[in-house]
């Protein structure tokens, strides 16, 4: 036998509310899973990065085909 204080209230969801919350939870989890799977598919379709840097990519020299190839005066 449970004796409750006369002013206490039982806070519980009714069966219809509980069912609604379960359905909402399942829909949210399903949506998250669908977004995760879509993101994985999208990432798999991305082209891979280039395997090696391009030759001369780190060079600061002027290419020999330009008109000022011999002029490297930077004002110093």
Buried (B, 14 or more C-beta within 10 A) or exposed (E): EEEEEEEEEEEEEEEEEEEEEEEEEEEEEEEEEEEEEEEEEEEEEEEEEEEEEEEEEEEEEEEEEEEEEEEEEEEE
